[in-house]
Amino acid sequence: MNWKDTRDWIYKNLFWILIIVSILILWLSSSITNVWWNSILEKAGIAILSSGVFASVLKSIQFTGIFKDEVSKVMLETDFIKNRRDLPELWSKISKIIYDRKFKKISKDLEQIILDNYFPTNSKYYYKDYFVTINIEKIDKDFNIFYTQTCTYDVIVAKNEDDITLTLETTITQQDDVESSSIINELEYFKVNGNEQKTKEDPETVDDKNFSRYFMDIKGKGPHKVESKYKRRYSLKNENYKLFRLNHFTKNMDVAISYPKNVCVSFFNIGLIKKFEHVHVEFENQIHRKHRKSLIFPKQGFGMSFEKK
C-alpha cells in the first residue's frame, strides 16, 4: 500500500482511529499511579475523544449534503454573482464546459460569437413595442419600387446609463449600371418624444446613395418614444427582396405592409427563434404580422420578396 492509499484510508477511518486512541489513552491514565502523568493522559484522552466526535459530526454533515448545499447556495446566490467583476470570463469558462461536451473543436468560436452578439454586454439600450409600416406605392414597368417606411418604437435605456447614441442604417443593393440619380433613400423625419430632431449623418455615407447611417444623441433615463420615416425608390432588378434586420434586442414587434393589386409580396422570417404570427389575414393587399412570444436578437428580423402580376 502506497502513501496515498494509506492517507486515504486514515482519512476515511479517522473517527474510529481517534475513538480507539482516546479510549486507550484514558485506560492507560487510569492504570498510572503518578498524579501528574495521570492528569496529562486524561486530558489528552478527552481532547482526542472530542476530536473524534467533532470529526463524526462533520462527516455526517458532509454525508447528508448539508455543507455542500449551503456552499452551493452562496456560490449561486444572485447577489454573489452580481458583485463579481469577472462575469465575461466566468461565462467563457462555463460555456466552454458546456460546448466541450459535444462540440469541442468549435467551442471557442461558439462562446465568443454568443458573448459578442447575443449577450447585452456592450448594449446601452433595447427596443420595445416596435411598429413598422411599409406602404408600397408601386412597382413600375422597369421594376423600380416606390415606398415609404415608418417606424415607431420605445427605447429602453440600460440601468446606470444617461446618454445614448441611436444609430439608423439603411442599405440598398443596386446593379452597377443603375444611375445613382434614380435612387431615393431619404430620411424625411426623426422624432424623439414627439419632437423632431436634427440627425447627424456619418461623413462616410453622405455621398453614398446605397447606404446611409445617421446618429442621434439622446439624454435622459427614458423610455424614449422614437419615430422615423423614410422615402425610397430603387431598382429590384438585381435583388427582388428587401431585408429588415434589427441592430438591438427587441421586445414585441408589429409589421404592417400594404401594396397595389398588381404586385405580389411574400413575407419571410430572418433567423428568429419564434416566428412572426399572422394577424388580420382578412385584409386584401395587406400583410400584418406580430411577434410576442420571444425576443428578437440583433441581426434578426424579417424580409419581403416582390413580384409583379
Secondary structure, 3 states (H helix, E strand, C coil): CCHHHHHHHHHHCHHHHHHHHHHHHHHHHHHCCCHHHHHHHHHHHHHHHHHHHHHHHHHHHHHHCHHHHHHHHHHHCHHHHHCCCCHHHHHHHHHHHHHHHHHHHHHHHHHHHHHHHCCCCCCCEEEEEEEEEEEEEEECCCCEEEEEEEEEEEEEECCCCCEEEEEEEEECCCCCCCCHHHCEEEEEEEEECCEECCCEECHHHCCCCCEEEEEEEEECCCCEEEEEEEEEEEECCCCCEEEEECCCCEEEEEEEEECCCCEEEEEEEECCCCCCEECCCCCCCEEEEEEEEEEECCCCEEEEEEEEC
